[in-house]
Amino acid sequence: MESKNFQAGIHRVNYRDNFFEKMIEDSYVASFSRQIVSLDGLWQYGIDQYDNCLRNNWHEEHTKDLEGRPLPLDYSFDTWELIPVPSCWNLHNEKLFHYEGSIVYTRLFEFTKTNERVFLNFGGANYRTFIFLNKKFLGAHEGGHTPFSLEITEHIKDKNRIICVVDNTRCADGVPTENTDWFNYGGLHRSVTIFCVPKVFIRRFNTALVPNSNFNKIFVSAEIDGAINGEAIFEIAELGICALIPVSNGKSYIELPVKPDLWSPDNPKLYNVSLRFCEDSLTDQVGYRDISVSGTDILLNGHKIFLKGCSTHEESAQNGKSITEDEIKNVFSLAQEMGCNFLRLAHYPHSETAARIADRMGILLWEEIPVYWSIDFLNEKTLKNADNQLRTLIKRDYNRASVIIWSVGNENADTDDRLAFMSLLADTAKELDSTRLVSAACLVDNEKLLINDRLTDKLDVIGINEYYGWYDPDFSKLPILFENSKPNKPVIITEFGADAAANYFGDANTMFTEQFQERVYDKQIKAISGISYIKGMTPWILYDFRCPRRLHSMQKYYNIKGLLSADLKHKKLAFHRLSRFYRDLRFSNQDA
């Protein structure tokens, strides 16, 4: 029983439990074409290392006792320092660079109410977020990289105070868990918005080519909130389509005979599509393409393709995880300059903006959830968290032609518990989306020198991470591994590489030199080139990024396996080596 002492907050131990009873899950609402009210800009913030906002219910703003006498407060929201949203707090203030814990965000805003329903949307907040509006607790969200929405119709007023407690503390039951190989940025790192919808509205709609339809049939499905039955109108004016879609119990599905101009890296064709139901409508720009496998081949629109790729984190030296649209475009342009038609967005969902840019630029994408390394595979709560992140990612990016692979994790040891956990995720991906491939970045069996992960039975494409020439200096093992392995599915080499400090030159036998990295790439490329079942590669990594694990004097708290420096200004020697390989592939029969 909680103490009735006037300082009761100091006695609370499991004070978060009540908040976790109201988790925000499977909450995605499409807002990409709606009129929004942005809450981006300057917010007040307070470093709350002891979690006093949650312990003591600061959101209730008890400023006086029952007799009206003023109470001493441990907060003063409107006089706190300012921080921009979106941003990562680590780069806002030097004292916050390594901070892990809770920070309280708050701001006042005005809103003109109508008869419509009102939703509050967060693009991403790392890692746990507790949301309060006008002295009411609305819900808690877990997961640092997926969007979440909550209805605030009954809570919003003409004048409002929003409070968000964001906690980036790494946790053993989290997704990802405590130990990762990237920097743990904290904060409201993507946009916060408000949007309005009619009482009956379109929660989302999906459209794509019907698989195995000879590219001359598309489907449309929709989820309508508040409706039981009716008819929606789907339109693609450029293709002369204006179709009525029956809605039953809030769901709809229809297949339409149409032969669109197919989307590809060489032809990133997008159509303006729209769906209307009652007083609501959504529009999107959608490309139609088909991705499949046949034996050990990957087929894009029925043609064999070699995925010339690279892995990349969502980070910029200046803005951290709050990477801007221009910065994303620059990263993607550099990848294309190197010859890439494919990028692996590691190791968590990147922003929705990234996939939309890839649609326009013609870059194929692998998208991933952070089931990374040693997850708590026996924990039902952890599985539910991972499943929620996967479902949200798929719903958010379903209409993105660029996205061809959903990845359910990276570099997990092949145990029984992990196999059961990740098999369920692979099943979820296939249940939600039959138009894409499912994969994971698996470890090789370094004792038997074999691609031998049991999870591969659940995958359409096998991803393997191997670092022969670096973490295992004995490069002679790699050709043996390739010879020993006889997969009946296509393989993507999802990681290989070596550290190299930008502008550190020497001989090819000296570790951390650009020449050493270049030699590792040269040997990897030669070994991979003759293997018929390898149909893509995404070496690690496009550019250097912050990482607290990296304490070597050459690394300086960066993972320096990048082909580019962290500021993207310097191209290392291996960048040019990989570029030559990808350019030569353009004229080989491996590239459609």
Buried (B, 14 or more C-beta within 10 A) or exposed (E): EEEEEEEEBEEBEEBBEEBBEEBBBEBBBBBBEBEBBEBBEEBBBBBBEEBBBBBBBBBEBEEEEEEEEEEEEEBEBEEBEEBBBBBBBBBBEEEBEEBBBBBBBBBEBEBEEEEBBBBBBBBBBBBBBBBBBBBEBBBBBBBBBBBBBBBBBEBBEEEBBBBBBBBBBEBEBBBBBBEBBBBBBBBBBBBBBBBBBBBBBBBBBBBBBBEEBEBEBBBBBBBBBBBEEBEBEBBBEEBEBEBEBEBEEBEBEBEBEBBBEBBBBEEBBBBEBBBBBBEBBBBBBBBBBBBBBEEBBBBBBEEBBBBBBBBBBBBBBEBBBBBBEEBBBBBBBBBBEBBBBBBBBBBBBBBBBBBBBBBBBBBBBBBBBBBBBBBBBEBEBBBBBBBBBBBBBBBBBBBBBBBBBBBBBBBBEBEEBBBEBBBBBBEBBBEBBEBBBBBBBBBBBBEEBBBBBBBBEBBBBBBBBBBBBBEEEEBEBBBEBBEBBEBEBBBBBBBBBBBBBBEBEEEBEEBBBBBBBBBBBBBBBEBBEEBEBBBBBBBBBBBBBBBEEBEEEBBEEBBBBBBBBBEBEBBBBBBBBBBBBBEBBEEEEBBB
